[in-house]
């Protein structure tokens, strides 16, 4: 795809939020993104071709550090992987952070793209390469108008974080090392392959769910399947864990929170006539509201032990609190909406529902207000893909849309008297 075909209309439509000097600056930002379209396209393809797993994003970090440094943007490396970058006013009235996540997933890509993953067993099946290219593009465009940012008292921090796909997420490491220091608002995008490119989904309030990891290990004496009464029948007990624990939790937790425990891994045994000595189930517990999530505490372990008690097996339960819901702030949503309508058109913003997916952006938003927009990645009239699937394909215009949206939202976040 050439740079020419990656362009989307960037002129504001009548009645949008773009007008006067502010509108002129928004259009200048859009033009700066357009001028870098080939570079951003190639960078996104490079990242896609060379994916890296959580906490191992060394090449990605190095690539970003070099490009940011070349642009004259001050960088601060994070321990291990990831990088912070700062530009704009040295003594700001307002600091806006833009966040991208760097890591890929442990899947073999099957897209057949010419720039498909060259790393066996790893691919960008969640679109983090798009997020990264979008935030970099926004940062480069904002650097080009840095004089205006300084004049308006605006500072911008670019957060390129590791390990979003791990629990409890790389966001906590960023926060530990000062990534949110001085930040007044945080903005981000997340690919949504159910929405057409050039369109963004927004909502005020929770947009994702809390997500925890649950790992249950059962142990017992094992034995022959002809004599289950002389053993602890782990496989039978594991079956009860798989079916009964989610059922009990549905009666112990507020049903309005839509708590859902789903198992992704269930392992037991190696032969049809042997009762094993160990079995395990690993899954995720997802909850729509923070209050119920906070209250779960030791409940999962209590329920597991109660379910397996009649079978005489020993249960070890590791319930890892993962991420809270991403709770979108009203002001941040308004800023994103204004930027989208000004740069992408008045029909570019669509409502979106809260999903059961988890996102460690939620940790940041427990400290500072902000919002995540769902970034349309579907080619109009094309196939609807699924995230976390090895055949995910995104419209290549989406990183440019992300760059325009995020750069524009920095400006629409700030008024004469500060944050709006």
N, C-alpha and C positions, 0 to 999 in steps of 0.2 A: 504494500500500500504506500503510495507516495504522500508527501506532505500536503499536496494540493487536495487529495481526497480525504485527508483527515480533518479538514476544516468544517466547523459548524458556524452558522450565522452568529455574529457577535454584536451586531447593531441592536441597541435597545429599541423595544417596541413602544409605541405611544402609551402613556399611562403607567410605565414602569417606574422603578425607584431612581432611575438614572436621569439626572438633569444638572445643568450648569457645570461649574468647575469639577464637582465631585463626579458627575457623569463623564466628563472628559477624561478624568484620571482613570476611571474604570475602563473606558475604551482603550486608553493607552496600555493598561495592564493586559487587556485581551490581545492587543497587537504585539506586545512583548512575548506572550505565550505563542502566538502564531509564528513569530520570527524564529522561535526555537522548536517548532513542531518536528522537524526532521531529527534534531538532536534528541528530543524526548522520546520519539518513536524508537530510535536506535537504542537508547538507553533502556527503555522498557523491554525491548527484545533481548538485549544483552542479559538483563536480570532474569528474564524468563528462561533463557538458555542455560543459565548457571545458577539454579536455585540452591539454597542452603537451609538446613534445618535449624530449629530453635537453638540459640546460644552458639551457633557455629557460623554466623553470617559474616565471616572474616573478609571474603572477597567483596561482598556487597558493601560493607562498611568502608573498605579501602577505596572502592570506586566512588562512593559518595563523597568521602573526605577530599579526594583529589579534585572532584568537580566543584565542590563548594569553595575550596581554597583557591582554585583558579579564578573563581568569580569574585574573589575578595571578601568572602563571607567568613567571619570568625567561627572556628569550630572548636568544640570541646569533646574529646573522645570519652565514651562511657567505658567502664571497666569491662574487658572482654570484647564485646561487640556493641554496635550502635554508636550514634554520635548526636550531639546537640549542635545547633548552629544559630548564631544570633546576628541580626542586622537591624538597622533603623536607629531611632533616637537613643543616644547613650544614657540620657536621664529622662526616661519616657513618662508620659502621663498614663499611658495604657500599654500593656504588653500582651499580644495575642500569640498563642502557640498553635502551630499546625502539626499534627501528628501523623506519621506513617509507620507501618510495621514491616519488618524486613524478611521474616522467615517463611519457608515453604512447608509443604506437607510430605509425609512419607508414602508417596504413591508413584507408580510408574505411569508417566504421561502417555496418552493414546490419541492425541489430537492429530498427529501427522503434520503439524505446522513445520515450515522450514526452519523456524527458530525454536522448536520444541526442546524440552529439557535434555541436556547432554549428560546429566547425572543420573545414573540408574537408581530407581527407587525413590526419587525426590522430584517434586514438581510444584509449580505455583498454581495449585488448584483452588485457592481462595482469593486470588487477585491481589496479593500483597505487592507484586511487581507494579501493578497499576497504581496502587496507593502511593508507593515510593516515588514513581516517576511524576505523579501528580503533585506531591508536596515539593519535590525538587523544582519542578516547573514553576510552581507558585513562588518559591523562594527566589529563583533567578529573575522572574518578572518583577517582584517587589524590590530586589536589589537594583534593578534598572531605574526605579523611581525613588530611590532611597532619600534623595534630597527632600522630596515631598513628605516622606514619612517623618524625617527629622523635624521639618517645619511644623508638622501636626502633632508632634510628641508621641509618635507610635513606634514601638519596638516590636519585632517579630522574632519568635523562637521556632525553629524547625526541630522537631523531635523525630529522629529516626530510631525507633526502638527495636530491640531484639525480642524474639520469643513470645509473640502474641499467642501462638498455638499451644503453648505449654501452660500448665496450671501451677501456681496462681497467676502466671503471666509476667512478661518482662516489664510491664508498666511499673510494678513495685520497685524494680531495680532502678528505673529511671527516677522515680520519686525519691528513693533513698539517696541518690547522688545529685539531688538538687535540680532536677529537670523542671519542676514546677515553681521554683523560687522566682518570685516577682511576677508570675503569670496571672493575668486577670480573666482571661477567657481562653478556652481550648476548643479547636475545631478539627474535624476529621471527616473522611468519607469511607464508605465500605461498598465494595462492588455488589450490585444486585442484578443478576442475570434475568430477572423477571420484568425488568423495567427497560424501556428503550433508551439507547444512548442519546444524550442531550437532555435527559429528564432526570430529576432528583426527587427522591421520596423523603418527606419531612413529617415529623410529628413532635408535639410538645409532650414531655413526660417520658416514661420508660419506653425504649425502642427495642431493647433486647431483654433477655432473662438472666437471672443469676444461674451460674453453672458450676457444679461441684463434681469432683471425681469420687467414686465409691469403688473400693477394691475389697472384696471378701475372699478370704482363704479359709477353707475347711480342712481339718486334718483328723485322721482316725487310724485305727489299726489295720483296716483293709482285710482282704481275704477272698474266698471263693464265692461266686455268685449263688452257688447252691446252698450256702449257709449264711445268709445275711443276718440271721439272729445271733451269730457268733462274732459279728464284726460291727463297725459303725458304717452304715451304708451311705457313703459320702455323695454318691451320684444322686440318690433319691433326695437326700437332704439339700443338695445344691438346687435340685429342681424346685423344691419348696421355697428356697431363697429367691430364685428367679421369678416365681409367680406370686408368692405371698408377701414378700417385703414391699413391692410397689403397692399392693392392695391395702396393706395395713397403713402405709404412709398416707394413702388417700383418705383414710379415716382419722388420722392423727393430726393432719395439717389442714389449715383453712382451705376449703375447696376453691375459694375465690382466687387463691394464689396459683392454681393450676399446677401444683407440684407434680412432676413426672420423673420417675426413675426408669431409665431404659438401659438395658445391658447390651454392650457391644462385643464383649468377649466372655464366653462360657467354656471352660475347659475341665474335663474330667475323664480319667481312664485312658488305657492304651490297648485293651483287649476286651472282647465281649463277655468273657467269663471270669474277669477279675474285678473285684471291688477295690478301687485305688485307695492310697493312703493320703492323697491330697487332691483337692479340687478348688477351682476359683471362678469367680465372676467379677468382671470389671465393667462399670458403666458410668453414666452421668445422671446426676440429679439436677433438674432444672426447675426454677421457681420464678414466677413472674414479679413478685414484689419483695422489696428489701426487708420489710418487717418480718415476714414469715421466714425468709432466708436466715436472718439473724437469729431466729428462735429455734432453728433446727438443732443446734448444739450436738448433744450425744444421742439424739433420738434414733438415728440410723443404726448405730451400734446396738442400742437397746432392742430395737425391733428384730435385727438379725439374730441376736442371741436368743430371743424369745422364740423365734420361728424354728431354730435348729435344736433347741433344748430337748425335745422328745426323742431325738435320734442319737443322743449321746456323743455327738461330734464336738470338736473344739473349733470355735470361730475366731478368726482375727480380722478385724474390720479397720480399714484405713479410709476415713472420710475426710477428704482434703477440700477445704473451702476454696473454691476457685475464683470466681469473679462476681461482683454485684451487677445488677442491671445497669445498663447505660441509660441515665435519666436526663433527657434533653431539657436544657434550660430555655425558657421562653425567649429571652433576649437573643440568645445565640441562634435559635431557629429563625427568628425574624431577620437577623443579619444574613444568614445563609439564603433565606427566601428572597430578600431584596437583591442580593448579588446574582442569584440565579435568574430572576425575572429581568434584571437589567442586561445581563450578558448572554443569556440563553433564550430569552423570550418569555412572554407572559404565561404561556402554557407549559413552562418547563418544570413547574413544581406540582407534585401530586401527593396526596395523602398516603401514608403507609401505616401498616399495622405493627404492633409489638410482636416480635418473633420470639421463639423459644431458644434461639441461638445465644451463645455467650460471647462476650467481647471484653478484653481487659481494659478497654477505654473506660469502663465503668469505675475502675479504681481511681483514675484521674479525676473523674467528675464527683467523687466524694470529697475532693479537696478544692477544686475550682469549678465555676460554672462553665458549661460548654455544650456542644451538641455534635452528633454524628449524622451525616446525611447519607441516604442510600443512593449510590451512584449508578445510574442506568448503564448497563454494558451490553444489552441485546441490540443487534442490528435490526432496525424496523422490518417486520415481516419475516425475520429469520427465526431460527430455532431458539427455544428457551432452554438454557442449560441449568445445571445444578452446581452450587458450590460444593467443594470437597469431593468432587468427582474428577477422575483422571482425564475426562474428555472436555473439560471446561474450556470454552473459547470465548473471548471478549472482543467486542468491536474496538478496533485500535484507536478510535477517536476518544475513547473514554479517559485516558490519562490527560488529554488536553482539556477536556471538560472539567476534570477534577482540578487542574491547575488554575483555570479561569475562575471557577467557583470559589476555591479557597483563597486565592489572591484577592478577589473582589470582596469576599466576606471580611477580610481584615479591614478594608476601608469602611464597609457598611456597619462594622462593629463600633466605630468611633465617631462621636459627634464633637461639636465645639467644646463641650464641657466634660468630655471623657467617654467612658463606655456607655453604649446605648443598647 
